[in-house]
Amino acid sequence: MSFRQSIHHSLGYCKIFKRSSSNGTSQPEVSFIRNPLQWYSKKLDESPILTKCITSGLIAGSGDVLCQYLNRTNNELKYDWIRSMRFVILGSFLVAPTVHTWYGFLMTRIPGTSVKAIGKRLLCDQGLFAPIFTPTFISCLTVLEHISGGKGDGTDNFASHFRERLHDSPEAIVMGWKIWVPSMAVMFAVVPSKYQVLYSNMVGFFWNAYLSWKTHEGEITSN
């Protein structure tokens, strides 16, 4: 092989290598600063459950932060970070895995984007899931408060506080319908399944602020 032929062969190999590299699975890292949605989408593809759990926990905790800020007295904020951490824990380990599984189940059993399909998913979500999940969330929050030494500390106080919270659950369910029925109708109609948990978390930011206010209403009144 002549020197010219060797150069030509090497250049051809470089072109093939470059083309195969560009078509391979290796992709440049997406920057959160430059394109946060694309970055988040990539994380959903890589670790869907973990990404949703972290997102849900942060948003749930932020909802409680908002509630504490809005209910500050005399422009003084006595921030209870343990209270916010309870919402972070529930958002990460209860809300995210549950709604991820539930939405996946709904989309599998009732697929499609027709009005009829959307109506069926909405009926199942708000008629069956919400009346069960709302008191479950409130109950778990009450248990966490008892464990961490919050409201309801002591066996007798915990039992009475637990019953009080469950007694208030129907009011929270009705309020939830006012928020979640229109929100879920939009979600089931236009939001891709990949982003449905994120969408519900964004609505849940305000919902968690309400739940935080509702479950600590007595403390706010006493202050």
Residue pairs with C-beta under 8 A, 6 or more apart in sequence:
1 9
30 38
30 39
30 42
31 39
32 39
32 40
40 51
40 55
40 198
41 194
43 51
44 51
44 52
44 194
44 195
48 100
49 96
49 97
49 100
52 96
52 97
52 100
52 197
52 198
52 201
53 92
53 93
53 96
53 97
54 92
55 96
55 197
55 198
55 201
56 91
56 92
56 95
56 96
56 99
56 197
56 201
56 204
57 88
57 89
57 91
57 92
57 93
57 96
58 88
58 91
59 91
59 201
59 202
59 204
59 205
59 208
60 87
60 88
60 90
60 91
60 92
60 95
60 201
60 204
60 205
60 208
61 84
61 85
61 87
61 88
61 91
62 205
62 208
63 87
63 204
63 205
63 206
63 207
63 208
63 209
63 211
63 212
64 83
64 84
64 86
64 87
64 208
64 209
64 212
65 79
65 84
66 205
66 209
67 208
67 209
67 210
67 212
67 213
67 216
68 77
68 79
68 80
68 83
68 84
68 212
69 77
70 209
70 213
71 213
71 220
71 223
72 78
73 223
82 148
82 150
83 150
83 212
83 216
86 141
86 144
86 145
86 148
86 150
87 141
87 208
87 212
89 144
90 137
90 140
90 141
90 144
91 201
91 204
91 208
94 136
94 137
94 140
95 137
95 201
95 204
96 197
96 201
98 133
99 197
99 200
100 197
102 125
102 129
103 193
103 196
103 197
103 200
104 193
106 121
106 124
106 125
107 121
107 193
110 117
110 120
110 121
110 124
111 117
113 189
118 185
118 188
118 189
121 184
121 188
122 181
122 184
122 185
122 188
125 180
125 184
125 188
126 177
126 180
126 181
126 184
130 173
130 176
130 177
130 180
131 173
134 169
134 172
134 173
134 176
135 166
135 169
135 172
135 173
137 211
138 165
138 166
138 168
138 169
138 172
138 211
138 215
139 162
139 165
139 166
141 165
141 211
141 215
142 151
142 152
142 158
142 161
142 162
142 165
142 215
144 150
145 151
145 152
145 161
146 152
146 153
146 158
146 161
151 157
151 161
151 216
151 219
152 158
152 160
152 161
152 162
165 215
168 214
171 214
172 210
172 211
172 214
175 210
175 214
176 207
179 203
179 206
179 207
179 210
180 203
180 207
183 200
183 203
184 200
187 196
187 199
187 200
191 199
213 220
